[in-house]
Amino acid sequence: MVEELILVTGATGNIGRVVVDQLLAAGLRVRAAGRTVESVRGMFGQRVEAVAMDFTDEATWPGAFAGVKRMFLLRPPQLGKPKKQIVPALEYARAQGVEQVVFLSLQGAEKNKVVPHASIEAWLRTSGVDWTFVRASFFHQNLSTTHLSDIRDRDELLIPAGRGATAFVDGEDVGAVAAAELLNPAGHRNTAWTVTGHEALTYEQIARILTRELGRPIRYARPGILRYLRHARRTLGMPWGMVWVTAAIYTTARFGLADALTDTVHEVLGRDPISFAEFAHREREIWTLPAPTKENP
């Protein structure tokens, strides 16, 4: 077990980082893949085998997949055409001997064929490799990354979810569940887990929690979908693929279809999930620090 090498894609992200740390703590060798070797080394130092990997660049595939039987798969958010941009790399990985894929998917992906995760799930089901789908609900961390500037700089949440509630989840919990599946590959072979926190919250409630934690009013704006698309693209600078995926997620919430809760965290990890209030307290500094500038990056 100690000698086996596990590949973690998206290793420097919120979820990949947790997966890497959990695997290292269990004594496994980890090949951590990121955009550059330097970015991986900057986060993990010499504790991992660092590689640069791009799903759309065949030249990076041998260095990533050689000698790997198990891997954690994270779809880069800018890649919205999985049959063209993700599946060829997975076909190569299978040919190189990858036998198990733990895929970070999306809550409801089995019903929402619009999201790219659904196509990846469909391929994995018929691929012949063992798979586990970790279908995460809406990450707490989206509010400290994707929507950081809205909260930090404009004191608002501009999200087209209406009054619908969303089942939030912390990335620490999702990463730990994914790592548990890699640590016990025979335990839940060909299983789909939906991972949520213990409460479904409206964005009005999220804004109130942030208001209390940050000591200043955070307003929840409820834009129509067209206003959101413009804001996401022009103000937040999202790539179009991410714009459409997030719009689909928020529309699901708007229609009251994003509030389902599960007990997966407790079942797999034996502990309660992290609440949004706990997350907001833990990460409060990120919404209070001044925005970076060219002089002070």
N, C-alpha and C positions, 0 to 999 in steps of 0.2 A: 504493500500500500504506500509506504513512504517513497518508493522510487517512481511511482506512477506520475506522469505529467498531465496536468489538466489545463486546457486552454480557456481563458476568460477573455471574451471580446468586450469592447467598451470598458476596459478595466479602470480607466481614470474617471468614469462617471459616478453618479451618486449610488447606483446599484452595483455596478461592477466592482467598485472599491470595496464594498462590503463583502461581496462574494470572495474576492481575493483574500481579504483579511481573515475570513472564516476558514478558508481552505488552508492558508498558511498556519493558522493556529492549530489545525488538526494534523499538521505535519506533512502535508502534501506538497509536491513540487508544482509550481504554477508558472505557466507561460502567459504573461499578461500582454494583451494586444491593445494598442492605442494608435492615435494618429501618427505619433512619432515615438521613437525609442526614448528621446529626451523627456517627453511628457510622462512616460511610464516610470523612468528612472527618478524623475523629480518627485513622484509620489511614493514609490516603493523602494527606492534605492537598489541594493543588490539582493534583496530578498526574493526577487522573481527573475525569470528569464524574460527580458523585455523585447518585444518585437513591434514593428510598425506593420499594420494590417489595414487594407482597404478592400472592401467587398467588391469594388468595381475595378480593381487593378490586379490582374492575374499574376503579375510578377511578385506580389506580396504573399500569395497563398502558400507556396511551399514552405517558407519560413514559419508560417503560422501553424500549419496543420501537420507537419512531419512528426511522427511518433506520438500523435495524440489519439486517444480512444474516447475521451469524454470532454465535453466542452459546454460552456455557458454561452448562449447566443443572445446578443442584444442588437436589435435593428437600429442602425443610426437614423435619427429622426428625419434627416434630410433625404433619405432614400425611400421614396414613395411608390416605387415600381418593383416590388419584390421578385416577380418572375424574371425580370431582366437584371436587377441589381443585386439580389441576394441569393437566389436559388442556384445560379451557376457555381458560386463559391461553395455552397453546401453540397452540390453534386461532386465537386472536386474533393471536399473533405471526406465524404462517404467513400470515394474511390481510394483515398489514402488510409482508410482504416478507422475513421471515427465511428463509434458504435452507439454513443449516447449523446443526446442533445437536450439540455435544459434551456428552454426558450422563454425569455421574458415577454409575455404576451399582454393582452389587455382584457379587462373585465368585459364580458359580453361579446368577445371576438367571434364566438361560435354562432352568434345571431346577427352580427353587424358585418356584412360582407364588404362594406365600403372601406374599412380600415385595412392597411397592409398586413397587419398581424394575421388576419384570416387566411390570406393566401399562403403565408409561411406555415401556419398550422396545417393547412390542407396538404402541402407538400410533405411535411414531416410525417403525417399519418400514413402515407403510402410509400415512404422512402425506404423502409426496411431497417432503419436505425431505431433504437429505443428513444422515446421522447418523454419529456415531462413539460407541460405548459404551466407556467406560473403566471396566471392571469391577474395582473395587479389592477386594483381600483385606482382612483385618482391620487397621485402622489402629493403628500405634503410639500415635498421639495419643489414642485412646479411653482409654488408661490414664492420660493426663495431663489428661483432661477428664471424661468420663463416670464413670470410676472413681477420680478424683482423691481424693475424701474418704475412700474406703475405704483407700487406700494411705497417704495423708498422716496421717489422723487415727486409723485403726484398725489399721494395719500388716497389712492382709489384702487378698486378692483373693477376692471372693465371686461366682463365675461358674459356671454349671451346664454346664461343658464336659467334665466328667469327666477322663479321662486322654487325651482326643483332642488331637492336634496341630493347630495353626492356622498357616496361611501368613500371616505378618504383613507389613505394608508401611508405609513412612513416607509421610506426607502430602506431604512435599517432593517425593518421587519421583512420586507420583500427579499432583500439580498440574503438575509439569513435563511429564509425558506428555500431559496434557490440553491444555496450552498448545501443545505441539508439533503437536498435531492441528489447532489453530486457526491456527497459523502456516503450515501446509502443507495447506490444505483439499482439494487434489486428490490428495494422496498416499495417503490411506487412507480414501477415501469409502466409507460403508456397511460399516464394519469394526468388529468387537468385539474389544477388547484386554482380556485379563485381566492385571492388574498386581499382582505380588507381590514380596516380597523374595527373598532367596536361601536362606532356611531356614524350615522349619516347626517351631514350638516348642510344647510343652505349657505349660500355665499353671504347672506345677511348675517348669519351666525358667525361665519368665518371673520367677517369684517368687525363684528363686535369683539371677538376674542383678540384680534390684532389691535383694536383700539385700546382695550384694557392693558395688553402687554406692552404696547409701545408708548402709551400715555399721550396719544394724539388721535384725533378722529380719522378713521379710515372709512371711506365711503364705498358702498357697492353700487356701481352703475350697471344697469341692465340693458345693454345695447341690443339692437336688432342684429341679425346675422351680417348684413352688408357693412354696417358700421364696424363690427368686430373684425371682419376680413380686412378692411382698410387699416384699422388700428394695428392688427397683428403684423401686417406686411410693412406698413410705412413707419410706424412708431416703434414696434418691438423688433422689426427686422427679421421676422421669421422667414425661412424659405417656404415656397408655395406648398411643398408637400406637407410640411408641419402645420401650415395654416389650415389646410383642409382637414387634416386628421384631428386637430384640436377643435375645429368647428363642429365636426361630427360628434366628438365626445361631449361638448357642451350642449349640443342640440339634444343628445340622449338625456342629459340631465334635465333640460328644459321640459321634456315630455314626461318626466317622472320615472325614467327607466334606469337611473344610475344609483339607486339608494339601497340595493340589496347588500346584506351583510353576511359574512361567513365567520366561522370559528377556526379557520385554517391556522392562523398564527398560534393559537393556543394548542391546537391538535398537533402541529408539527414541532413547535419550539417549546411547548410546555409552559408558556408564560403569556401574560396579557399583552395585547398590542400597544404601541405607543400612541397616545392621544394627540389630537391637533394642538391642544393647549400646552401639552408637554413639549411638542416640537417647537411651537412659537416661542416658548420661554428659552429653550435650548439655543435657538437660532436668532434670537431677537436682535443681536448686534448687526446682522447683515442688512436689516431694514433701517438701521439708525446711522450707520457710517455714511459719510458723504460719498456721492458718486465718484468713481475714478476719473481722473483727467489725464491728458497726455503728459503733464508734468509729474503727476502722482498716480501712476497706473495701479 
